[in-house]
Amino acid sequence: MDAKKIYPRYMLIIPVIVFIIFFVIPSTIGYAYAFTDWNSYVQDVSFVGFKNIIEVFSDRTVPVALINTIIFAGVKTIVVTVLGFVFALILNRRLKTRNAIRTVYFIPAIFSALVVGLIFSALFQTRNGTVNLIIQAMGMDKVQWLGSRWTAVFAISIAEVWRNLGYAIVITLAGLQSVSDEYIEAAKIDGASGWSLFKNITLPLIMPTVNVNILFSLIYGLKMFDLVYVMTGGGPGHDTETFGTLMMNEMSTGRYAQSVAINLVFTVILVAVAIVYQKFSERWENVQ
């Protein structure tokens, strides 16, 4: 069947126009401000070249934000992908309560970042937080979870994993349910073991799904902003800054051009990561 007869090319005109008007043009104009001295103190914006870009790479806060962003993205990608895969395998079995369990696991995904941030801020509160109360009951001293860099990074990572695990489970479940029973039955007839079935049939067939999980977790992990902003605001000091919070904090202080410059650098990093990952994933993805 000729796809051109089903989807005429002229049907692309309106979507392309909308995309250009509401995305391409605003983004291009917005990024152009990265090369100006736009801030809350000047009336006439003037061109300053690569001054703001150079300032981004010379700012001491940027390496901290970069390291934190990589940590958040790495932890989220690995933990969410692995746990999502494990739980999906369990929930794909014929359990009497599997629908109820699936619902329970997906509930955190429907909460907004504000709600999740407030929940985990209360859990990790120093004075009366649930985690510290449990620690104190075990005879240990309370921990200022959100008061130092690495404990705050740990708490935020836990919150982000809890919020996004449901998506990974659902996506992986969809991949598992798309595996034909004929392949499994044929392998069992040939005497394949459970591990052999998983390694040679199930895993290769759902690799596209796993790649989707990894890519989504990686990109959205690199874009971490909302939970960090709600739980710590990038503090204490700049210890938990990410590129997202750094952009917001620069904007709130009136340094608009610097905020846009950080956004421009971050966008280039995101695009580069996505392209590199897609190139590498194509080598070991087995699309049936």
C-alpha positions, 0 to 999 in steps of 0.5 A: 500500500502506497503511504503517499496515498494515505497521508498526502504531503499537504497535511504537513503544512499546518503542523510545520507552520505551527512548529515554526511559529511557536517553537523555531522562531521563539527559540531562535530569537531567545537564543540570540539574547545569549549574545547580548547584555540583556539584563534588568538594569539596561534599557537598550540591549546591545550585542556583546558577542561570546562574552556570556558564553565565555562567562558560563565556562569560567563560572565556578558554579557551572562545574558544580551544576554539571557534576550534579546534573550528571549524577542525577541523570546517571542515577535516574537512568540506571536505577529507573531502567533496572528497577522498571525492568525487574518490576515489569517482569514480575508484574507480567506474570499471571498474578491475581492482584497484578492490576492492583499492583500495577496501579499502585506502582504507577500512582507516583507518576501522576503526582506533580513535582511540587507534590513529590518535592513537598512529600520528600522534603517532609520525609527528609526534614531534619527535626521531625522528618520520618527518616530521621525519626526512624534513624533516631529510634535505631539509636543513631544521630539525626542527619541534615539530609537537605543541609549538605551536598551529598545527602541532599543529592541522595534525597533528591535522587530517591524522590526522582526515582520514586516519581518516574519508576511507574513510567518505566514499568508501564513502557517495559510492560508494553514491550514484554506483552508484545513478545509473541507466545509462539517464540516462547513456546517454540523455544520451550519445545526445543528445551530452552531454560528460563535464563536462555529464554530471557537472554536469547528471546525476551531481551533482544525483542524488547531492546527497543523498549529498553532503549526508550526507557534509557533515552527518556530517563537520560534526557529528563535526568539531565533536565532535572529542575523541578524537584531540586528547586522545590526541595533545595532551591539549588542550595545550600549555597550552590551545592545542589545546583543543576543547569535548570536551577542555575538558569532560574536563579540567574533569571531571578537576579536579573541576569537574563542574558547569562541565563539564556547563555546557560540554556544555550550551552545546556541545549547543545549538551542535550542534543549531543548526548541524544545523538551519541546515545542513538548512534551507540544504541543502534549497534545493539538494538535488535528490532524485529 
